[in-house]
Amino acid sequence: MSSIDISFLGGATTIGASCTLVRVPGASFVVDCGVRYSGSSPLPDLSQLAGTRVDAILVTHAHMDHSGGLPILAEACPGAPVLATAPTIDLIGILLRDSLKLMNAPDRESEVPLYTETQVEQLLRSMAPVKYHQPIRVGEVEIAWLPASHILGAAMILMKTPAGTILFTGDYSVTAQQTVPGLARPDFRADLVISESTYGQRLHEDRNAAEERLLGQVREVVEGGGRVLIPAFAVGRAQEVLLILRRALRNGSLPDTPVFVDGMVRAVCDVYRRHEPFVSRQLVHEIRRTPHPFYNDSIQPVTRREDRSRILQKSPCIIVASSGMLAGGPSAGYCQELAGNAADAVLLTGYQDEESPGRALLDLAQSEGPKELRLGQATVPVACRFGTYGLSAHADRMQMVSWIEAASPRTVVLVHGDEGAKQSLARSLQCADIVCARDGLAIERSYSPRSSSGSKQRPTPPVPTADELDIDRARNLLGPAGEAPVRAAAVAEAWFGQVVDRTTIEQFARVLETVGLVRRDDHRRDRLWVLGVHETGLFPEEAELDEQLKQANPKGRLLEFCMRMRIDPPATEMESQGAFFEARMTLEQGGRILDSGRFRAASKKTAEQMAAQALLAMVAQREVDHEILRVTEEDAARLQTINPKGRLLEWCAKAKLPVPHFEQDASPEGYRIRAVLSLSEQEEIETPWFVAQKLKTAEQAAAEAVLQRLPAEPEPETPQPPVGIQAPTAPTPDAPPGRNPGMVLNELTQAGLIGGSGFDLLDQSGPSHQPTFVVVAWAKLLDGRTLRTEPAHAASKKAAQRVAGERMVALLVEEGITRR
């Protein structure tokens, strides 16, 4: 039996540099050749093509992660035609020429361009257009390009070979968009489906609702006199946004506001006018009846670079500009100007790479305090409004499941998504042979002929009973309990892999209700609410764990621990995976990064609690790895009575030694302290770590441990040196940064370096709910002088004392009594 051999040269492990080598009896093909947005190696691994004669290069669509490496590939495969739809060829020409400009820009002169203008032009001359649904033959292989509803000209590639039928989905969308029609269900069977999995973990927001949310935010900003920047991918997303704005301006749902279109978006908009067979009916209508389908009196392109400063003076206004991730292009320049203005907004509408400025902007929503964003070489303050809106041109998990199942595949290979997205999608499919691909993977499959070929008219499948239902698959398909319901029809069609009648939808919804996965508020509505673990009796162990963690509250304990230790709270990553959320926490402690690992649960809160519990265990493990002594309540009372720290400071003063250094480290059980005392350059005393509920108690225990290892207390009188020889002075003690200044002043007093210190409350004013305290600090010096600070103002007496104390420590540094 002949076989199909597939090698993934790129774009399988994650998004970027998509490239696949296909070997079938009598022919070899390469599908796509893109570049990566980030990382050290922008190109796929083309070395795997060595010794292979490529018969043709097949291209799904124009986005650079699928087409950006074609000049290199075409040169490596001389004579191989490069086949794509006509709009894809036009768009690739625009994208590659723009890429050449960026590669040859003055600020990148130290980098070697991926390819030259000659290579780009040679590629474009070798490209041949194909039409949807019109197969071509290469040897014994029949190849057809089918609409993918992703962007203009995007296609799935169907290959009928002697060894079986292969479908490359490329990037695809199921929902109809403003610019391109929706995706039709497959009317064929495919033995092997290679599908993207970009949003395998997500269910999209309703498209109409997302558009209304976007318009609502735009309307709010422009009515307030602000400026709106919508960074958008030049191909696809920008045109969608422009048509949404154009319609809103026409029907009055947006006030009359100038809209400026900048960057590569301008050239791409002109391509749509030349390819009516590939666009939506509404856009065909606009092309035929208006001078330009995207522009009018309110929406105008920016044709000169010098016009940008003039545009920024207009308020209100709307700017649609590339790039969509703020990674270069005019959108980055506009963002630099708008980011610091609270009246303006930056609204993102597409995928944001992990290392992109767009993702960094969205991450600022989780941060506290002043916000800053790095754009190119500049760092700008962020005060503007920002958000993201789901205008995705990719199918979500349920849409992908429904479409893939409809093709009745024997093997499904998932690419173009991170591991979590691929795993989540895989758990929702019923195919027995599912591969979550990675870069460098090679697979081989052989298929016997199907009993029926050609069209695949399947009878309506039987609805499973409550006992027959695959609970795990249904749960992964539905996703976690959320704030919005899912459509019963969409769930049923994804489950059965085909359009089913109303009766079947209703029967299947009742089964889901019966087993306890969903509920319906109104049986007349096509909406299912996914139940959480406490609402259903299906998962008692998960519910019990959820309740235990709620009671123990490790996240709260971890945050309290961070506040006590004055360290930043943990950073949290959260992803959805089928029926679960997956949380990961990282905590920086003492120069080390503690990583909780990934924890899955049916609710976000439980996943976070599990990750926090793991971090607390790591902190506690550090105590096991070191010598840790816990101070009992009895010892704490004894230490308070005998005051070993005061005795230790007196000993150091008499011995003319610097005061001991008390090191503080993190502990989930309280304060962890050890003392270090330098006796000479070669000798020091270092105690074990002591843990206590109170900081002073832990310090007293450490001080006692030092005293137990010291020689007898020195004589109070120090012999005078011979005449003419200056007596040595005691080393000036440090004032450790971050220490409570009151404690520093107290230690200097006990060491005999100052005669005393304190604070005077000069004034308390303001209302009781918002008082202002005015405090000065004073210190008596050994020469009889008294130092006083400038008045310190704060909202609490303790805060004012701390400010005044820090000022006093600074004065003592100037006097040479202590060091910073």
GUVOSE-972502 format. One record per residue (C-alpha): x, y, z. Coordinates in steps of 0.1 Angstrom, whole numbers, plus 5000, padded with zeros to 4 digits. Each point is the difference from the previous one (the first is absolute). Example, Ala and Ser with C-alpha at 12.3 -4.5 7.8 and 13.67 -1.06 7.14 Angstrom:
512349555078501450344993
This chain:
500050005000501450344990500450265028499950385007503150155016499750345017502850205015499450325019502850254993498450285020496750145014499149685019501350075035498550345000498950294977502650114975502149874971497349764988501649754975499149644993501649744976497649754985501349684983497549784982500549734974501550184969500150355013501350245028498550335010500750285025497050175015500750365011503350165012499750275026502150195025499950025038499050325017502549945028502949785009503549964988499249804968497450174978499849734973498849645000502649714999500449984962503049775004497549715001499450074963503549884991499849734973496350054994498750114966497150235007497349984973498050315012499850255028496450055012499050315019496950035023499950385005502150315001500750065037503750025007500149705024499049794969501650194971503050215014502649734992498849934964502950194983502549775017498049684993499450094964503750054994500749675017497549824977500850124965497349924975497349935025496950214993498650205030496249974999497650225018496750194994500350334981499350225030502649815021502650074973499250385000500150025038503249805002501650264977499050285022501149835032503449884988500950344985499050175032502149745019503050094978499750375010500049905037503049774996502050274983499050285024502950205014499449885036500449644988503150044979502049775023497549714992500349784969496750024980498349664995499850064963500750254972497750194977501249784972498849695019496650165006499550094964501049664988497549845024497250224988500849914964499849635008496650025017497049874981496450085009497449735008496250035005497849865027498549664992502049954968502449715005503449974984502049684995503649945009500949654990497449775016499050265026496950224996500250335019497250255007499950335019496850055020498850325018501350035036498250325010503150135018501150294979499750104963501149714979500749765029499549644991500049655013502049754978498449664992502449744986498649684986502949764997500449634992500749945038497050205013498450345002501850285019498550335011502150295011497650255017502550285002498550285022496250004998497050175014496449865001498150325007499350244971502050325002499450354985502449934972499849624993497149755001499849735027501349654997497949734984500049655015502249754982498149784974502949754999501849765022503750045009502249735012502650245016499050355012502850245010498350285019501050325017499350015037500550375008497050045022499649635010499550125036497550274994496450064991499650344982497850275011497050054977501350194970497150265000500550055037503750064996499450264973497550185021502450005030502750154977497650274987498850085035503650065012500850214969496850205005500850075036503550134992499150224971497050155017502450095028502250184975502749735000502049824973499749634992502849794986499049654986503249824991499049744974501749744978500350154966498449704983496549905012499550165034500550364989497449964973497649845024500450295024499550264972496849844988498749995036500850375005498650094966496749845007499850165035500750354985497449944973497249895024500850265027501149765027503350195000500150384999501650154969503749965007503050014977501649654995503649984987501549694984503749975001502849754992499949704977496349995006499550254971501649784973498249695013496650174998500550064963500549624994496549925011498550214972501749774974498749675013496250005002499649624997501949965034498150255022496650025017496950104981499750325021503650104991499349924963497050245002502350275016502649954973497550044972498050305013502650225017503350154989501849805026498749725023501950115031500450384996497450295000499950365011500649905036502549714995503250114982503449854994503250175013502150054969502950215014502149935031500050375009496249995004500349785031500850295024497150194986497749715006501149975036498850365006496449904991497749915028497949804998501349764973500449634993503249854985500249664985503649914994502449704996501549815017497449825020502549915029501550355002503349844989501150284976498050174973498250335005497849855028503050005023500650374994496450095005500049795032503050195014497950324997496749875013501249765028500650275027496650184995497149875021497550144975501349784972499749624994501949724983497749724990501549674988498149764978502249714992502649745011502850145021503349815001501549935034502950234994498150284982499350355014496349934995500149715025502150215024497350274998497349755009502149865028500050345016496449955009501249765028502750235013499850265028501650345003501550204971499749834966502650014973500349854965503049954979499550084963503149944979502850205017497650225020498349945034496850195004497650055030496649854996496950185011497749944971497249754999500749674983498349674994499649714975497149914979499349664985499950064962502049684994500449864966500649655015497549735010499649935037500149665016496449904995500050134964503249804992498649695016496850034980501850054967502749745005497549745010497950074969503049894978499949655017503849995003501949685009503050215013500050355013503350195003499950335020502450284992500250385003499350035037501749965033499949675018497150095022497850104970500949684982499349785031496750175007498849964964501249644999497949915031496950134983500449794968498749644997502649904974502149705013503350114983500950365011503550144998501050325018502950094977503350175007502650154978502349724986497449735004499549754971497049774997499149734976496449874994498549744977496249974994497949744984497350114976496850115016496849804994498550304983501950284983499250344988497150185018499349905035496350015007499949865036496749915016499050205031501949835028498149875031499950225030501949845029498149925032501250145033501749675007501749994966501250375000503850045000500150245030503750104995499650094964496750195006501650195029503150104979497750104971497850225022503050165018500150135036497050175017500050364989498150334999498349934967498049704987500849794969497649934971498449665001500149974962503850084999500749735027497949744982501550074966503549985015499149675017498549834970502350164974497150114977496950225000497249835019496350075002498350195028498749685016503549855002501350335016497349995026500549645008503850055004499550315022497649805023502749735003502650265011497450135025499249665013503649905007500550345018502550184977497750294990496850185009497550204980498150305015497449984971499549684979498850214972503450174996503049854983502450075030501849775024501750115032503049785009499849905037502850035024501349725023497850115029496950014978500349654987500549675018502249854973503350105015499949975038503849975004500550334982497350175020501649875033503450134989498550334990498450045035503249895018502150264981497350275007500349935037503849985001500350304976503749954991499850294975499050245028502849865023502550044971499050364994500250075038503549845000501150234971498750315018501849905032503349944982499550314978500549804968497950034968496949774999500249704977499550044962497149784988499449854966496649874992498849794970496949814992500449634989496749844990498049965031502750145023502050315008503849965004501950235024503750055005501650235026503550135003501550185030503450175003501549945034503550085011501350014964498449674991496949944978497649755015497749844974496849825011499649814968496749974983496849905018496649924984496650055016496450064988500150365014502650274998500050065038500749635008502849984974501650325016499649855035501849684989502950204985500250215031500149695022502949874979502050325005499449995038501349655000503150114982500650285025499649755028502349764984502850265001499749985038500449624999503150044978501650245026500549985037496850165013499150055037496450095009499650235031497449865024497550225019501949935032503450104985498450324986498950105035503449925014501850194973497950315005501050005037503749964996500550214968503049824985500050244970500650305023502849815018501649914967500050364988501650115033502749724996500750134965500350365012502449905028502149784976500150284974498449774974497350094974496549915010498849664988498149974967496649835003499149844967496349954992498749734976496549884991498049745020496449914997499849965038501150355010503450185000503349824993503150165014503649925005502850215014503550054986502750175021503550084986502749955027502850074976500849984963500649635003497449915026496250045003497249845019496949894979497049855018497449764987496750144988497350075026496350024992497550185022496750174996501550345009503150154984501450125034499749655015501949844971502750275003500349945038500449624994502850064974501750255024499949755028501749744977502850254993500550075037500349635007503049984976501850325012502950015024499650175034498850364999502850244994501250245027498250335000503250214999502249994971503850065007501250344986502649984972503550145005500350384995500150104964498149704987496450054991497549765015498249784975496350084996497349754998498849924964497150214990496949774999497849974969496450114998498749724979497750124972496449935005500349975038497550185023501850325008498750005036501849665005503250144985499950305024499349775030502949784991502350304996498950115035500649665015503449994983501050325018500450194967497350265007498650115034496349944991497450074974496250054997497150164981497950315007496550034987499750374989496550004986497049794990497550164976497349914975496749815005500049685020499649784969503050174983502450145025503550144995502749955026503250225002502949845018503750095005502849765011502850105025503249845011502550095027503649984989502949915024501550354996496950165015498350114968496449904991499149944964496450064988498549924967497750214978496249935007498749694983496349994989498049674995496549865003501049805031502250065030502049694993500650094964501150365010502449855026501549774974500650294976501550215028502149715012501449944965501050374999501749975034502049694988501150204970501250285023501949755021501649874968501250354993501450025035502049684994498349825028498549734977500249904964497349924975
